[in-house]
Amino acid sequence: MKVYTFPRGGINLNDKSAPSAINSSLSFLPGIAVLPMIQHNGVHAYPVVSVGDHVEEGELVARGQGAGSANIHAPVPGKVIQYASWKLPEKISNGAVVIRMEGKFDLLGKATKEYSWQDASPFELRRLLSEYGVIEMEGRGRPLSEVFAGAQKGSNGNRTLVVRCVFDDPWLAADYCLCKERPEAAAEGALIAAKAAGASNILIAASASEKVLASLIGDKIAAFSPYPQQGDAPELYMVLVGSKYPQHGRTELTWSLRQFEKKENAPLGNLMFLGPSSLAAIYDAVKFHKPVLDRYVAVGGSAVKHPRVLKTRIGTRLRDVFAECGGWKIQPKRIAIGSPMTGRAVFSTDEPVIKTTYAVFAVAQDTLNARSVFFGGNSVLDLRAGGRTPGKPLSKRYFSAFGKKPEGRRYVTAMHCIGCGECREVCPTGLDPEDIYKSISEKKHGLSVSRLVMRCHGCGCCEAVCPSNLPLATALINPAFKGE
């Protein structure tokens, strides 16, 4: 089969500190569960329980309020012991219901009744997804009931559900494990999603090296017959795509699939992207009436003793997640959620796993070389979210770009750019990060530069390869850095 990829840029990622994707481990249940009221891209959910109340496993503890908000359910039975509140970096108020586990489990380890969805209308399927708090389990966390309703209203032509089995980043190990261990959930979840969104096609986009895994899911979709007539079933496609990062990104994947559409004359129409975790959550909600209570999480980093993929409950604190992996082999310098390329730093291990948490890691190194990131070294990219001081020089003079490791991890000014052009070569959108960065750092950016910045989607490729360790991606995506 032909392999389709985006036309320019990208890098090959390799991080030895990421966990193996061979299999997952079942995490211990959390003694204390912390449930933030914002686990989605909308306003906070409204708590419907009070301190002192006893809640059952899977009971509704907070109700979504309006567009973008989603219901939140208790991952364990227990007593509500506290309602905590704090301010997010964006100055948005957030709160959390804190549950101390006690009592009996109504779902764990017990036979689950299956419900038929074949005769349900798209509206009824979306109602179930809303009731059980199903959101995009990756990305911004949009409620899927709203995504599917918008897809039906937004187009009168073909719609294609894209099952994203693209693993160009080693920190996507959790989704890889889920695909291997629950292929039937991914397959049937895709069929449910296609019906809820009115999609006429299902397309499995998989990394070229994962042809066997994609075929397994495709075979299960083809073998499942929930439709009265064969003509009612969505058309099934399988497309192999490249393995260079950021192939799994929405923009890069769209470029690749449009090439396939043109070459194969396949009427794909509008594209909707869902990952394995989202499909499994859809499957559990519709077929078993089970809310989102747990998820697969990749846990690792150079400070962690035994990196692994854990199936853990929502609300489990990061301290418990790391303890499940043996704790620290060396005291970490930074802890973060997400991929090292696009993740965000966290400042307390009391922060919990939420619905969109697909990876957490702890970094042991304090001195990092951006050029060694994912290129055979053991270190990972220092996060843009905090800890670095823009505009200040390195602790010692950076004197060469050829094999010399810069000392210190603080960013340098634009004058340290050596004009090597590597950032231009790896940018998948064809930008010139060097030129844009210089304009921003010298405060000469106007409307023309702002329009270019709008094309950047923050993949971080330019920053990873820069031998001068310039904050190229940070300057483009972080308004605070630009002085706005």
RALINJO-V898517 format. One record per pair of residues at least 4 apart in sequence whose C-alpha atoms are under 6 Angstrom apart, sorted by sequence separation. I is the first residue (numbers start at 1). GAP is how many residues later the second one is. D is the distance in whole Angstrom. If there is no record, write none. Layout:
i:I gap:GAP d:D
i:I gap:GAP d:D
This chain:
i:65 gap:4 d:5
i:87 gap:4 d:6
i:88 gap:4 d:5
i:120 gap:4 d:6
i:137 gap:4 d:6
i:146 gap:4 d:6
i:150 gap:4 d:6
i:178 gap:4 d:5
i:179 gap:4 d:5
i:184 gap:4 d:6
i:185 gap:4 d:6
i:194 gap:4 d:6
i:215 gap:4 d:6
i:249 gap:4 d:6
i:250 gap:4 d:6
i:260 gap:4 d:6
i:261 gap:4 d:5
i:283 gap:4 d:6
i:284 gap:4 d:5
i:285 gap:4 d:4
i:300 gap:4 d:6
i:323 gap:4 d:4
i:339 gap:4 d:5
i:353 gap:4 d:6
i:433 gap:4 d:6
i:440 gap:4 d:6
i:445 gap:4 d:5
i:474 gap:4 d:5
i:480 gap:4 d:6
i:64 gap:5 d:5
i:87 gap:5 d:6
i:129 gap:5 d:5
i:136 gap:5 d:4
i:194 gap:5 d:5
i:247 gap:5 d:5
i:248 gap:5 d:6
i:261 gap:5 d:5
i:285 gap:5 d:5
i:322 gap:5 d:5
i:338 gap:5 d:4
i:372 gap:5 d:5
i:439 gap:5 d:5
i:440 gap:5 d:5
i:479 gap:5 d:5
i:38 gap:6 d:5
i:64 gap:6 d:4
i:87 gap:6 d:5
i:135 gap:6 d:5
i:136 gap:6 d:5
i:247 gap:6 d:6
i:284 gap:6 d:5
i:285 gap:6 d:6
i:337 gap:6 d:6
i:439 gap:6 d:5
i:475 gap:6 d:6
i:37 gap:7 d:5
i:64 gap:7 d:5
i:86 gap:7 d:6
i:87 gap:7 d:6
i:135 gap:7 d:5
i:300 gap:7 d:4
i:337 gap:7 d:6
i:373 gap:7 d:5
i:37 gap:8 d:5
i:63 gap:8 d:5
i:86 gap:8 d:6
i:135 gap:8 d:4
i:299 gap:8 d:6
i:336 gap:8 d:6
i:373 gap:8 d:6
i:424 gap:8 d:5
i:62 gap:9 d:6
i:85 gap:9 d:6
i:135 gap:9 d:5
i:299 gap:9 d:6
i:336 gap:9 d:4
i:463 gap:9 d:5
i:62 gap:10 d:5
i:85 gap:10 d:4
i:299 gap:10 d:6
i:335 gap:10 d:6
i:336 gap:10 d:5
i:463 gap:10 d:6
i:61 gap:11 d:6
i:84 gap:11 d:5
i:298 gap:11 d:4
i:335 gap:11 d:6
i:49 gap:12 d:6
i:61 gap:12 d:5
i:84 gap:12 d:5
i:297 gap:12 d:6
i:48 gap:13 d:5
i:60 gap:13 d:4
i:83 gap:13 d:6
i:297 gap:13 d:5
i:395 gap:13 d:6
i:460 gap:13 d:5
i:47 gap:14 d:6
i:48 gap:14 d:5
i:59 gap:14 d:5
i:83 gap:14 d:5
i:296 gap:14 d:6
i:394 gap:14 d:6
i:47 gap:15 d:4
i:58 gap:15 d:5
i:59 gap:15 d:5
i:130 gap:15 d:6
i:296 gap:15 d:4
i:46 gap:16 d:5
i:58 gap:16 d:5
i:82 gap:16 d:5
i:129 gap:16 d:6
i:295 gap:16 d:6
i:394 gap:16 d:6
i:45 gap:17 d:5
i:46 gap:17 d:5
i:57 gap:17 d:6
i:58 gap:17 d:6
i:81 gap:17 d:6
i:295 gap:17 d:6
i:45 gap:18 d:5
i:57 gap:18 d:6
i:80 gap:18 d:6
i:81 gap:18 d:6
i:294 gap:18 d:5
i:394 gap:18 d:6
i:45 gap:19 d:4
i:57 gap:19 d:5
i:80 gap:19 d:5
i:126 gap:19 d:5
i:294 gap:19 d:4
i:306 gap:19 d:5
i:392 gap:19 d:6
i:393 gap:19 d:4
i:45 gap:20 d:6
i:57 gap:20 d:4
i:79 gap:20 d:5
i:293 gap:20 d:6
i:294 gap:20 d:5
i:306 gap:20 d:6
i:392 gap:20 d:5
i:56 gap:21 d:4
i:78 gap:21 d:6
i:79 gap:21 d:5
i:293 gap:21 d:6
i:305 gap:21 d:5
i:338 gap:21 d:5
i:389 gap:21 d:6
i:390 gap:21 d:5
i:391 gap:21 d:6
i:55 gap:22 d:6
i:78 gap:22 d:5
i:337 gap:22 d:6
i:338 gap:22 d:6
i:388 gap:22 d:5
i:391 gap:22 d:5
i:55 gap:23 d:6
i:78 gap:23 d:4
i:305 gap:23 d:6
i:337 gap:23 d:4
i:453 gap:23 d:6
i:54 gap:24 d:6
i:77 gap:24 d:6
i:78 gap:24 d:4
i:304 gap:24 d:5
i:305 gap:24 d:5
i:336 gap:24 d:6
i:414 gap:24 d:6
i:54 gap:25 d:4
i:77 gap:25 d:6
i:78 gap:25 d:6
i:303 gap:25 d:6
i:304 gap:25 d:6
i:336 gap:25 d:6
i:42 gap:26 d:4
i:43 gap:26 d:6
i:53 gap:26 d:6
i:77 gap:26 d:6
i:303 gap:26 d:6
i:335 gap:26 d:6
i:41 gap:27 d:6
i:42 gap:27 d:5
i:53 gap:27 d:5
i:303 gap:27 d:5
i:335 gap:27 d:4
i:52 gap:28 d:5
i:334 gap:28 d:6
i:51 gap:29 d:5
i:52 gap:29 d:6
i:303 gap:29 d:5
i:334 gap:29 d:5
i:51 gap:30 d:5
i:187 gap:30 d:6
i:319 gap:30 d:5
i:332 gap:30 d:6
i:333 gap:30 d:6
i:51 gap:31 d:6
i:318 gap:31 d:5
i:332 gap:31 d:5
i:333 gap:31 d:5
i:208 gap:32 d:5
i:332 gap:32 d:4
i:187 gap:33 d:6
i:201 gap:33 d:5
i:203 gap:33 d:6
i:207 gap:33 d:6
i:208 gap:33 d:6
i:317 gap:33 d:5
i:183 gap:34 d:6
i:187 gap:34 d:5
i:200 gap:34 d:5
i:201 gap:34 d:5
i:202 gap:34 d:5
i:203 gap:34 d:5
i:204 gap:34 d:5
i:205 gap:34 d:5
i:206 gap:34 d:5
i:207 gap:34 d:5
i:208 gap:34 d:6
i:317 gap:34 d:6
i:318 gap:34 d:6
i:201 gap:35 d:6
i:203 gap:35 d:6
i:205 gap:35 d:6
i:206 gap:35 d:6
i:207 gap:35 d:6
i:317 gap:35 d:4
i:437 gap:35 d:6
i:207 gap:36 d:6
i:316 gap:36 d:5
i:315 gap:37 d:5
i:316 gap:37 d:5
i:315 gap:38 d:5
i:160 gap:39 d:5
i:314 gap:39 d:5
i:423 gap:39 d:4
i:159 gap:40 d:5
i:165 gap:40 d:6
i:166 gap:40 d:5
i:314 gap:40 d:5
i:345 gap:40 d:6
i:159 gap:41 d:6
i:160 gap:41 d:5
i:161 gap:41 d:5
i:162 gap:41 d:5
i:163 gap:41 d:5
i:164 gap:41 d:5
i:165 gap:41 d:5
i:166 gap:41 d:5
i:340 gap:41 d:5
i:344 gap:41 d:5
i:367 gap:41 d:5
i:368 gap:41 d:6
i:160 gap:42 d:6
i:162 gap:42 d:6
i:367 gap:42 d:6
i:152 gap:45 d:6
i:57 gap:48 d:6
i:148 gap:49 d:4
i:37 gap:58 d:6
i:412 gap:58 d:6
i:36 gap:59 d:6
i:37 gap:59 d:6
i:303 gap:59 d:5
i:411 gap:59 d:6
i:36 gap:60 d:4
i:299 gap:60 d:6
i:301 gap:60 d:5
i:303 gap:60 d:5
i:35 gap:61 d:5
i:297 gap:61 d:5
i:298 gap:61 d:4
i:299 gap:61 d:5
i:300 gap:61 d:5
i:301 gap:61 d:5
i:302 gap:61 d:5
i:303 gap:61 d:5
i:35 gap:62 d:5
i:71 gap:62 d:4
i:297 gap:62 d:5
i:299 gap:62 d:6
i:301 gap:62 d:6
i:302 gap:62 d:5
i:70 gap:63 d:5
i:34 gap:64 d:5
i:33 gap:65 d:6
i:33 gap:66 d:5
i:401 gap:66 d:6
i:32 gap:67 d:6
i:32 gap:68 d:5
i:31 gap:69 d:6
i:31 gap:70 d:5
i:125 gap:71 d:6
i:68 gap:74 d:6
i:122 gap:74 d:4
i:168 gap:75 d:5
i:168 gap:76 d:6
i:168 gap:77 d:5
i:166 gap:82 d:5
i:190 gap:89 d:6
i:186 gap:90 d:6
i:189 gap:90 d:5
i:189 gap:91 d:6
i:186 gap:93 d:5
i:189 gap:93 d:5
i:186 gap:94 d:5
i:189 gap:94 d:4
i:370 gap:94 d:5
i:371 gap:94 d:5
i:185 gap:95 d:5
i:371 gap:96 d:6
i:185 gap:98 d:6
i:41 gap:99 d:6
i:370 gap:99 d:6
i:41 gap:100 d:6
i:40 gap:101 d:4
i:41 gap:101 d:6
i:175 gap:101 d:6
i:40 gap:102 d:6
i:118 gap:108 d:5
i:160 gap:108 d:6
i:159 gap:110 d:5
i:162 gap:110 d:6
i:164 gap:110 d:6
i:158 gap:111 d:5
i:159 gap:111 d:5
i:160 gap:111 d:5
i:161 gap:111 d:5
i:162 gap:111 d:5
i:163 gap:111 d:5
i:164 gap:111 d:5
i:163 gap:112 d:6
i:341 gap:119 d:6
i:174 gap:122 d:5
i:174 gap:123 d:5
i:174 gap:124 d:5
i:173 gap:125 d:6
i:174 gap:135 d:6
i:137 gap:140 d:6
i:137 gap:141 d:5
i:136 gap:142 d:6
i:21 gap:152 d:5
i:23 gap:154 d:6
i:21 gap:156 d:6
i:132 gap:159 d:4
i:171 gap:168 d:6
i:115 gap:172 d:5
i:114 gap:173 d:6
i:114 gap:174 d:5
i:75 gap:218 d:5
i:137 gap:218 d:6
i:138 gap:218 d:5
i:137 gap:219 d:5
i:12 gap:232 d:5
i:11 gap:233 d:5
i:10 gap:234 d:6
i:11 gap:234 d:5
i:10 gap:235 d:5
i:5 gap:236 d:5
i:3 gap:237 d:5
i:4 gap:237 d:5
i:5 gap:237 d:5
i:3 gap:238 d:5
i:6 gap:246 d:5
i:6 gap:249 d:6
i:6 gap:250 d:5
i:5 gap:251 d:5
i:4 gap:252 d:5
i:35 gap:280 d:5
i:19 gap:281 d:6
i:34 gap:281 d:5
i:18 gap:282 d:5
i:33 gap:282 d:5
i:27 gap:283 d:6
i:33 gap:283 d:5
i:17 gap:284 d:5
i:26 gap:284 d:6
i:27 gap:284 d:6
i:17 gap:285 d:5
i:24 gap:285 d:5
i:25 gap:285 d:5
i:26 gap:285 d:5
i:27 gap:285 d:5
i:24 gap:286 d:5
i:30 gap:286 d:5
i:19 gap:288 d:5
i:19 gap:289 d:5
i:15 gap:359 d:5
i:14 gap:360 d:4
i:13 gap:361 d:5
i:14 gap:361 d:6
i:16 gap:362 d:6
i:9 gap:416 d:6
i:10 gap:416 d:5
i:9 gap:417 d:4
i:9 gap:418 d:5
i:10 gap:418 d:6
i:9 gap:419 d:4
i:8 gap:420 d:5
